[in-house]
Amino acid sequence: MPIVEYNGNKVAVDEDGFLVNFEEWNEKIAHVLAKTEGQKTLTEDQLDILKFMREYYRKYNFFPILRYVCKNVHQPKGCINEKFIDPMQA
């Protein structure tokens, strides 16, 4: 199982680069994982999207409809496609 290191911490990711332990996520690891996906940096808008999607998934164990995400983070329709290369990247 691959390991990602940041600031002296280590977290396990699966073969697709997703965290093995959902609870290990934080903004620092989000930035590190974003770089491995080709995203140079994460903006506040992108972090808002990620936080909303994580909280929704935690509550319902399912990913939200993308339009719903944009509406709830007060961003225009299509915000996911504008802010991320691929919605699965988020």
MARSE-727798 format. One record per residue: residue number from 1; y, z, x of N, C-alpha, C, CB in turn. Coordinates in Angstrom, 1 decimal. Last residue first. Glycine has a CB too. Layout:
% residues N
n = NUM | nv = Y | nw = Z | nu = X | cav = Y | caw = Z | cau = X | cv = Y | cw = Z | cu = X | cbv = Y | cbw = Z | cbu = X
...
% end
This chain:
% residues 90
n = 90 | nv = 15.8 | nw = -7.3 | nu = -11.7 | cav = 16.4 | caw = -6.0 | cau = -12.2 | cv = 15.3 | cw = -5.0 | cu = -12.4 | cbv = 17.2 | cbw = -6.2 | cbu = -13.5
n = 89 | nv = 14.0 | nw = -9.3 | nu = -11.4 | cav = 14.6 | caw = -8.6 | cau = -10.2 | cv = 15.2 | cw = -7.3 | cu = -10.6 | cbv = 15.6 | cbw = -9.6 | cbu = -9.6
n = 88 | nv = 13.6 | nw = -10.3 | nu = -13.9 | cav = 12.6 | caw = -9.4 | cau = -13.3 | cv = 13.0 | cw = -8.7 | cu = -12.1 | cbv = 11.3 | cbw = -10.2 | cbu = -13.1
n = 87 | nv = 15.9 | nw = -12.0 | nu = -14.1 | cav = 15.8 | caw = -10.7 | cau = -14.9 | cv = 14.7 | cw = -9.8 | cu = -14.4 | cbv = 15.6 | cbw = -11.0 | cbu = -16.3
n = 86 | nv = 17.2 | nw = -13.3 | nu = -11.1 | cav = 16.1 | caw = -13.3 | cau = -12.1 | cv = 16.0 | cw = -12.0 | cu = -12.8 | cbv = 14.7 | cbw = -13.6 | cbu = -11.3
n = 85 | nv = 19.6 | nw = -12.7 | nu = -10.0 | cav = 19.0 | caw = -14.0 | cau = -9.8 | cv = 18.0 | cw = -14.3 | cu = -10.9 | cbv = 18.5 | cbw = -14.3 | cbu = -8.4
n = 84 | nv = 22.0 | nw = -10.8 | nu = -11.8 | cav = 20.7 | caw = -10.9 | cau = -11.0 | cv = 20.2 | cw = -12.3 | cu = -11.0 | cbv = 19.7 | cbw = -9.9 | cbu = -11.6
n = 83 | nv = 24.3 | nw = -11.3 | nu = -13.3 | cav = 24.3 | caw = -10.2 | cau = -12.3 | cv = 23.1 | cw = -10.3 | cu = -11.3 | cbv = 24.4 | cbw = -8.9 | cbu = -12.9
n = 82 | nv = 23.7 | nw = -13.2 | nu = -15.2 | cav = 24.9 | caw = -13.4 | cau = -14.3 | cv = 24.8 | cw = -12.4 | cu = -13.1 | cbv = 26.1 | cbw = -13.1 | cbu = -15.2
n = 81 | nv = 21.5 | nw = -12.3 | nu = -16.5 | cav = 21.3 | caw = -13.5 | cau = -15.8 | cv = 22.5 | cw = -13.8 | cu = -14.8 | cbv = 21.2 | cbw = -14.7 | cbu = -16.7
n = 80 | nv = 22.6 | nw = -10.0 | nu = -17.6 | cav = 21.5 | caw = -9.9 | cau = -16.7 | cv = 21.4 | cw = -11.1 | cu = -15.8 | cbv = 20.2 | cbw = -9.6 | cbu = -17.4
n = 79 | nv = 24.6 | nw = -10.9 | nu = -19.3 | cav = 25.0 | caw = -10.2 | cau = -18.1 | cv = 23.9 | cw = -10.1 | cu = -17.1 | cbv = 25.4 | cbw = -8.8 | cbu = -18.5
n = 78 | nv = 24.3 | nw = -12.2 | nu = -21.7 | cav = 23.9 | caw = -12.9 | cau = -20.5 | cv = 24.2 | cw = -12.2 | cu = -19.2 | cbv = 24.5 | cbw = -14.2 | cbu = -20.5
n = 77 | nv = 27.3 | nw = -11.0 | nu = -23.2 | cav = 25.9 | caw = -11.5 | cau = -23.3 | cv = 25.6 | cw = -12.3 | cu = -22.1 | cbv = 25.9 | cbw = -12.5 | cbu = -24.6
n = 76 | nv = 29.2 | nw = -8.6 | nu = -21.1 | cav = 29.1 | caw = -9.8 | cau = -22.0 | cv = 27.6 | cw = -10.2 | cu = -22.1 | cbv = 29.9 | cbw = -10.9 | cbu = -21.5
n = 75 | nv = 28.8 | nw = -5.0 | nu = -21.4 | cav = 29.0 | caw = -6.2 | cau = -20.6 | cv = 28.7 | cw = -7.4 | cu = -21.5 | cbv = 28.1 | cbw = -6.3 | cbu = -19.3
n = 74 | nv = 28.1 | nw = -2.4 | nu = -22.2 | cav = 29.4 | caw = -3.0 | cau = -22.4 | cv = 29.8 | cw = -4.1 | cu = -21.5 | cbv = 30.5 | cbw = -1.9 | cbu = -22.3
n = 73 | nv = 25.6 | nw = -1.6 | nu = -22.1 | cav = 26.3 | caw = -1.3 | cau = -20.9 | cv = 27.7 | cw = -1.9 | cu = -20.9 | cbv = 25.6 | cbw = -1.8 | cbu = -19.6
n = 72 | nv = 24.7 | nw = -2.5 | nu = -24.6 | cav = 24.7 | caw = -1.1 | cau = -24.3 | cv = 25.4 | cw = -0.7 | cu = -23.0 | cbv = 23.4 | cbw = -0.6 | cbu = -24.3
n = 71 | nv = 24.7 | nw = -5.3 | nu = -24.3 | cav = 25.5 | caw = -4.7 | cau = -25.3 | cv = 25.7 | cw = -3.2 | cu = -25.0 | cbv = 24.9 | cbw = -4.8 | cbu = -26.7
n = 70 | nv = 22.8 | nw = -5.7 | nu = -22.3 | cav = 24.2 | caw = -6.1 | cau = -22.1 | cv = 25.2 | cw = -5.4 | cu = -23.1 | cbv = 24.4 | cbw = -7.6 | cbu = -22.2
n = 69 | nv = 20.5 | nw = -4.8 | nu = -23.6 | cav = 21.0 | caw = -4.2 | cau = -22.3 | cv = 22.5 | cw = -4.4 | cu = -22.2 | cbv = 20.2 | cbw = -4.7 | cbu = -21.1
n = 68 | nv = 20.2 | nw = -6.6 | nu = -25.6 | cav = 20.4 | caw = -5.2 | cau = -25.9 | cv = 21.0 | cw = -4.4 | cu = -24.7 | cbv = 19.1 | cbw = -4.5 | cbu = -26.4
n = 67 | nv = 19.5 | nw = -8.9 | nu = -24.3 | cav = 20.8 | caw = -8.8 | cau = -25.0 | cv = 21.2 | cw = -7.4 | cu = -25.3 | cbv = 20.7 | cbw = -9.7 | cbu = -26.3
n = 66 | nv = 16.9 | nw = -8.2 | nu = -23.3 | cav = 18.1 | caw = -8.4 | cau = -22.4 | cv = 19.4 | cw = -8.3 | cu = -23.1 | cbv = 17.9 | cbw = -9.7 | cbu = -21.7
n = 65 | nv = 15.1 | nw = -5.6 | nu = -24.7 | cav = 15.5 | caw = -7.0 | cau = -24.9 | cv = 16.8 | cw = -7.1 | cu = -24.1 | cbv = 15.8 | cbw = -7.3 | cbu = -26.4
n = 64 | nv = 13.6 | nw = -3.2 | nu = -22.4 | cav = 14.5 | caw = -3.6 | cau = -23.5 | cv = 14.7 | cw = -5.1 | cu = -23.5 | cbv = 15.8 | cbw = -2.9 | cbu = -23.4
n = 63 | nv = 10.2 | nw = -2.5 | nu = -21.6 | cav = 11.5 | caw = -3.0 | cau = -21.2 | cv = 12.3 | cw = -3.5 | cu = -22.4 | cbv = 11.4 | cbw = -4.1 | cbu = -20.2
n = 62 | nv = 8.6 | nw = 0.6 | nu = -22.4 | cav = 8.7 | caw = -0.9 | cau = -22.6 | cv = 10.1 | cw = -1.3 | cu = -22.1 | cbv = 8.5 | cbw = -1.3 | cbu = -24.1
n = 61 | nv = 8.7 | nw = 3.3 | nu = -22.8 | cav = 7.6 | caw = 2.7 | cau = -22.1 | cv = 7.5 | cw = 1.2 | cu = -22.3 | cbv = 6.2 | cbw = 3.3 | cbu = -22.5
n = 60 | nv = 10.8 | nw = 4.6 | nu = -24.0 | cav = 10.0 | caw = 3.8 | cau = -24.8 | cv = 8.7 | cw = 3.2 | cu = -24.2 | cbv = 10.8 | cbw = 2.7 | cbu = -25.4
n = 59 | nv = 12.0 | nw = 6.2 | nu = -21.9 | cav = 11.9 | caw = 6.6 | cau = -23.3 | cv = 10.9 | cw = 5.9 | cu = -24.1 | cbv = 13.3 | cbw = 6.5 | cbu = -23.9
n = 58 | nv = 11.8 | nw = 4.6 | nu = -19.6 | cav = 11.3 | caw = 6.0 | cau = -19.6 | cv = 11.1 | cw = 6.5 | cu = -21.0 | cbv = 12.3 | cbw = 6.9 | cbu = -18.8
n = 57 | nv = 13.2 | nw = 2.3 | nu = -20.4 | cav = 11.7 | caw = 2.2 | cau = -20.1 | cv = 11.1 | cw = 3.6 | cu = -20.1 | cbv = 11.5 | cbw = 1.6 | cbu = -18.7
n = 56 | nv = 15.7 | nw = 3.4 | nu = -20.7 | cav = 15.1 | caw = 2.8 | cau = -21.8 | cv = 13.6 | cw = 2.7 | cu = -21.6 | cbv = 15.6 | cbw = 1.3 | cbu = -22.1
n = 55 | nv = 16.2 | nw = 4.1 | nu = -18.0 | cav = 16.2 | caw = 5.1 | cau = -19.0 | cv = 15.5 | cw = 4.6 | cu = -20.3 | cbv = 17.7 | cbw = 5.5 | cbu = -19.4
n = 54 | nv = 16.1 | nw = 1.5 | nu = -16.8 | cav = 15.2 | caw = 2.6 | cau = -16.4 | cv = 15.1 | cw = 3.7 | cu = -17.5 | cbv = 15.6 | cbw = 3.2 | cbu = -15.1
n = 53 | nv = 18.2 | nw = 0.2 | nu = -18.0 | cav = 16.9 | caw = -0.3 | cau = -18.2 | cv = 15.8 | cw = 0.8 | cu = -17.8 | cbv = 16.7 | cbw = -1.5 | cbu = -17.3
n = 52 | nv = 20.4 | nw = 1.8 | nu = -17.2 | cav = 20.1 | caw = 1.7 | cau = -18.6 | cv = 18.6 | cw = 1.2 | cu = -18.8 | cbv = 21.0 | cbw = 0.7 | cbu = -19.3
n = 51 | nv = 20.3 | nw = 1.4 | nu = -14.4 | cav = 20.1 | caw = 2.7 | cau = -15.0 | cv = 19.8 | cw = 2.7 | cu = -16.4 | cbv = 21.4 | cbw = 3.5 | cbu = -14.8
n = 50 | nv = 20.7 | nw = -1.4 | nu = -14.2 | cav = 19.5 | caw = -0.8 | cau = -13.8 | cv = 19.2 | cw = 0.6 | cu = -14.4 | cbv = 19.5 | cbw = -0.7 | cbu = -12.3
n = 49 | nv = 23.3 | nw = -1.6 | nu = -15.3 | cav = 22.2 | caw = -2.3 | cau = -15.9 | cv = 20.9 | cw = -1.7 | cu = -15.5 | cbv = 22.2 | cbw = -3.8 | cbu = -15.5
n = 48 | nv = 24.7 | nw = -0.1 | nu = -13.4 | cav = 24.7 | caw = 0.3 | cau = -14.8 | cv = 23.6 | cw = -0.3 | cu = -15.6 | cbv = 26.1 | cbw = -0.1 | cbu = -15.5
n = 47 | nv = 24.3 | nw = -1.6 | nu = -11.1 | cav = 23.7 | caw = -0.3 | cau = -11.2 | cv = 23.7 | cw = 0.2 | cu = -12.6 | cbv = 24.5 | cbw = 0.7 | cbu = -10.3
n = 46 | nv = 25.8 | nw = -3.9 | nu = -11.8 | cav = 24.4 | caw = -4.0 | cau = -11.6 | cv = 23.7 | cw = -2.6 | cu = -11.7 | cbv = 24.1 | cbw = -4.7 | cbu = -10.3
n = 45 | nv = 28.4 | nw = -2.7 | nu = -11.9 | cav = 27.8 | caw = -3.3 | cau = -13.1 | cv = 26.3 | cw = -3.5 | cu = -13.0 | cbv = 28.5 | cbw = -4.7 | cbu = -13.3
n = 44 | nv = 28.6 | nw = -1.9 | nu = -9.2 | cav = 28.6 | caw = -0.9 | cau = -10.2 | cv = 28.0 | cw = -1.4 | cu = -11.5 | cbv = 30.0 | cbw = -0.2 | cbu = -10.5
n = 43 | nv = 26.4 | nw = -4.0 | nu = -7.2 | cav = 27.7 | caw = -3.6 | cau = -7.8 | cv = 27.5 | cw = -2.5 | cu = -8.8 | cbv = 28.4 | cbw = -4.8 | cbu = -8.4
n = 42 | nv = 24.5 | nw = -4.1 | nu = -4.4 | cav = 24.5 | caw = -3.9 | cau = -5.8 | cv = 25.9 | cw = -3.4 | cu = -6.2 | cbv = 23.4 | cbw = -2.8 | cbu = -6.2
n = 41 | nv = 24.0 | nw = -6.8 | nu = -2.0 | cav = 24.5 | caw = -5.5 | cau = -2.4 | cv = 24.4 | cw = -5.3 | cu = -3.9 | cbv = 26.0 | cbw = -5.3 | cbu = -1.9
n = 40 | nv = 22.3 | nw = -9.0 | nu = -1.6 | cav = 23.0 | caw = -8.4 | cau = -0.5 | cv = 23.5 | cw = -7.0 | cu = -0.8 | cbv = 24.2 | cbw = -9.3 | cbu = -0.1
n = 39 | nv = 19.1 | nw = -9.6 | nu = -2.6 | cav = 20.4 | caw = -9.2 | cau = -3.2 | cv = 21.2 | cw = -8.5 | cu = -2.1 | cbv = 20.2 | cbw = -8.3 | cbu = -4.5
n = 38 | nv = 16.5 | nw = -10.0 | nu = -1.8 | cav = 17.5 | caw = -11.0 | cau = -1.4 | cv = 18.9 | cw = -10.8 | cu = -2.0 | cbv = 17.1 | cbw = -12.3 | cbu = -1.9
n = 37 | nv = 14.8 | nw = -8.0 | nu = -2.1 | cav = 14.7 | caw = -9.0 | cau = -3.1 | cv = 15.8 | cw = -10.1 | cu = -2.8 | cbv = 14.9 | cbw = -8.5 | cbu = -4.5
n = 36 | nv = 15.6 | nw = -6.2 | nu = -0.2 | cav = 14.3 | caw = -6.8 | cau = 0.0 | cv = 14.1 | cw = -8.0 | cu = -1.0 | cbv = 13.1 | cbw = -5.8 | cbu = -0.1
n = 35 | nv = 17.9 | nw = -5.3 | nu = -1.4 | cav = 18.0 | caw = -6.1 | cau = -0.2 | cv = 16.7 | cw = -6.9 | cu = 0.1 | cbv = 18.4 | cbw = -5.3 | cbu = 1.1
n = 34 | nv = 16.9 | nw = -3.8 | nu = -3.5 | cav = 17.7 | caw = -5.0 | cau = -3.8 | cv = 17.7 | cw = -5.9 | cu = -2.5 | cbv = 19.1 | cbw = -4.6 | cbu = -4.2
n = 33 | nv = 15.8 | nw = -1.7 | nu = -2.1 | cav = 14.9 | caw = -2.6 | cau = -2.7 | cv = 15.6 | cw = -3.9 | cu = -3.1 | cbv = 14.3 | cbw = -2.0 | cbu = -4.0
n = 32 | nv = 18.2 | nw = -0.4 | nu = -1.2 | cav = 17.2 | caw = -0.9 | cau = -0.2 | cv = 16.3 | cw = -1.9 | cu = -0.9 | cbv = 16.3 | cbw = 0.3 | cbu = 0.3
n = 31 | nv = 19.4 | nw = 0.2 | nu = -3.6 | cav = 20.1 | caw = -0.7 | cau = -2.7 | cv = 19.1 | cw = -1.3 | cu = -1.7 | cbv = 21.2 | cbw = 0.1 | cbu = -2.0
n = 30 | nv = 17.5 | nw = 2.0 | nu = -4.7 | cav = 17.8 | caw = 0.7 | cau = -5.4 | cv = 18.5 | cw = -0.3 | cu = -4.5 | cbv = 18.7 | cbw = 1.1 | cbu = -6.6
n = 29 | nv = 17.6 | nw = 4.1 | nu = -2.9 | cav = 16.4 | caw = 3.2 | cau = -2.8 | cv = 16.7 | cw = 1.9 | cu = -3.6 | cbv = 15.2 | cbw = 4.0 | cbu = -3.4
n = 28 | nv = 20.1 | nw = 5.0 | nu = -3.8 | cav = 19.9 | caw = 4.6 | cau = -2.4 | cv = 18.7 | cw = 3.7 | cu = -2.3 | cbv = 19.7 | cbw = 5.8 | cbu = -1.5
n = 27 | nv = 19.8 | nw = 5.7 | nu = -6.4 | cav = 20.7 | caw = 4.6 | cau = -6.1 | cv = 20.5 | cw = 4.1 | cu = -4.7 | cbv = 22.1 | cbw = 5.0 | cbu = -6.3
n = 26 | nv = 16.2 | nw = 6.3 | nu = -6.9 | cav = 17.6 | caw = 6.7 | cau = -6.9 | cv = 18.5 | cw = 5.6 | cu = -6.4 | cbv = 17.8 | cbw = 8.0 | cbu = -5.9
n = 25 | nv = 12.9 | nw = 6.9 | nu = -7.8 | cav = 14.0 | caw = 6.0 | cau = -7.8 | cv = 15.3 | cw = 6.8 | cu = -7.7 | cbv = 14.0 | cbw = 5.2 | cbu = -9.1
n = 24 | nv = 10.7 | nw = 8.4 | nu = -8.0 | cav = 11.3 | caw = 8.4 | cau = -6.7 | cv = 12.5 | cw = 7.5 | cu = -6.7 | cbv = 10.3 | cbw = 7.8 | cbu = -5.7
n = 23 | nv = 9.5 | nw = 8.2 | nu = -10.5 | cav = 10.4 | caw = 9.3 | cau = -10.3 | cv = 11.1 | cw = 9.2 | cu = -9.0 | cbv = 9.7 | cbw = 10.6 | cbu = -10.5
n = 22 | nv = 7.6 | nw = 6.1 | nu = -10.3 | cav = 8.8 | caw = 5.9 | cau = -11.1 | cv = 9.9 | cw = 6.9 | cu = -10.8 | cbv = 8.5 | cbw = 5.9 | cbu = -12.6
n = 21 | nv = 5.8 | nw = 5.3 | nu = -7.7 | cav = 6.1 | caw = 6.5 | cau = -8.4 | cv = 7.5 | cw = 6.3 | cu = -9.0 | cbv = 6.1 | cbw = 7.8 | cbu = -7.5
n = 20 | nv = 5.8 | nw = 2.7 | nu = -6.7 | cav = 4.6 | caw = 3.3 | cau = -7.3 | cv = 4.9 | cw = 4.5 | cu = -8.2 | cbv = 3.6 | cbw = 3.6 | cbu = -6.1
n = 19 | nv = 8.3 | nw = 0.3 | nu = -7.2 | cav = 8.0 | caw = 1.7 | cau = -6.8 | cv = 6.6 | cw = 2.1 | cu = -7.5 | cbv = 9.1 | cbw = 2.6 | cbu = -7.2
n = 18 | nv = 7.5 | nw = -3.1 | nu = -6.4 | cav = 7.9 | caw = -2.1 | cau = -7.4 | cv = 7.5 | cw = -0.7 | cu = -6.9 | cbv = 7.3 | cbw = -2.4 | cbu = -8.8
n = 17 | nv = 6.5 | nw = -5.1 | nu = -4.8 | cav = 7.7 | caw = -4.4 | cau = -4.4 | cv = 8.2 | cw = -3.4 | cu = -5.4 | cbv = 8.7 | cbw = -5.5 | cbu = -4.2
n = 16 | nv = 4.0 | nw = -6.1 | nu = -5.4 | cav = 5.1 | caw = -6.9 | cau = -5.9 | cv = 6.5 | cw = -6.2 | cu = -5.5 | cbv = 5.0 | cbw = -7.0 | cbu = -7.4
n = 15 | nv = 2.3 | nw = -4.2 | nu = -4.3 | cav = 2.3 | caw = -5.5 | cau = -3.7 | cv = 3.5 | cw = -6.4 | cu = -4.2 | cbv = 1.0 | cbw = -6.3 | cbu = -3.9
n = 14 | nv = 4.3 | nw = -1.2 | nu = -4.7 | cav = 3.1 | caw = -2.0 | cau = -4.9 | cv = 3.2 | cw = -3.3 | cu = -4.2 | cbv = 2.7 | cbw = -2.2 | cbu = -6.4
n = 13 | nv = 5.5 | nw = 1.3 | nu = -2.4 | cav = 5.7 | caw = 0.3 | cau = -3.4 | cv = 4.4 | cw = -0.5 | cu = -3.5 | cbv = 6.9 | cbw = -0.7 | cbu = -3.0
n = 12 | nv = 6.4 | nw = 4.6 | nu = -1.5 | cav = 5.3 | caw = 3.6 | cau = -1.7 | cv = 5.8 | cw = 2.6 | cu = -2.7 | cbv = 4.0 | cbw = 4.3 | cbu = -2.0
n = 11 | nv = 8.9 | nw = 5.7 | nu = 0.7 | cav = 8.4 | caw = 5.6 | cau = -0.7 | cv = 7.4 | cw = 4.4 | cu = -0.7 | cbv = 9.6 | cbw = 5.3 | cbu = -1.7
n = 10 | nv = 10.4 | nw = 8.0 | nu = 2.9 | cav = 9.4 | caw = 6.9 | cau = 2.7 | cv = 9.0 | cw = 6.9 | cu = 1.3 | cbv = 8.2 | cbw = 7.1 | cbu = 3.7
n = 9 | nv = 13.5 | nw = 8.7 | nu = 4.6 | cav = 12.5 | caw = 8.9 | cau = 3.5 | cv = 11.6 | cw = 7.7 | cu = 3.5 | cbv = 13.3 | cbw = 9.1 | cbu = 2.2
n = 8 | nv = 15.3 | nw = 8.1 | nu = 6.6 | cav = 14.3 | caw = 9.0 | cau = 6.9 | cv = 13.3 | cw = 9.3 | cu = 5.8 | cbv = 14.9 | cbw = 10.3 | cbu = 7.3
n = 7 | nv = 16.8 | nw = 6.1 | nu = 5.2 | cav = 17.4 | caw = 7.4 | cau = 5.5 | cv = 16.4 | cw = 8.5 | cu = 5.9 | cbv = 18.3 | cbw = 7.9 | cbu = 4.4
n = 6 | nv = 13.9 | nw = 4.5 | nu = 4.1 | cav = 15.4 | caw = 4.6 | cau = 4.1 | cv = 15.9 | cw = 6.0 | cu = 4.4 | cbv = 15.9 | cbw = 4.1 | cbu = 2.7
n = 5 | nv = 11.1 | nw = 2.4 | nu = 3.9 | cav = 11.7 | caw = 3.6 | cau = 4.5 | cv = 13.2 | cw = 3.4 | cu = 4.4 | cbv = 11.3 | cbw = 3.7 | cbu = 6.0
n = 4 | nv = 8.3 | nw = 1.7 | nu = 2.0 | cav = 9.7 | caw = 1.3 | cau = 2.2 | cv = 10.4 | cw = 2.6 | cu = 2.8 | cbv = 10.4 | cbw = 0.8 | cbu = 0.9
n = 3 | nv = 5.0 | nw = 0.6 | nu = 2.4 | cav = 5.9 | caw = 1.7 | cau = 2.4 | cv = 7.3 | cw = 1.2 | cu = 2.7 | cbv = 5.5 | cbw = 2.8 | cbu = 3.4
n = 2 | nv = 2.2 | nw = -0.9 | nu = 0.7 | cav = 3.4 | caw = -1.0 | cau = 1.5 | cv = 4.3 | cw = 0.3 | cu = 1.3 | cbv = 4.2 | cbw = -2.2 | cbu = 1.2
n = 1 | nv = -1.2 | nw = 0.0 | nu = 0.9 | cav = 0.0 | caw = 0.0 | cau = 0.0 | cv = 1.2 | cw = 0.0 | cu = 0.9 | cbv = 0.0 | cbw = 1.2 | cbu = -1.0
% end
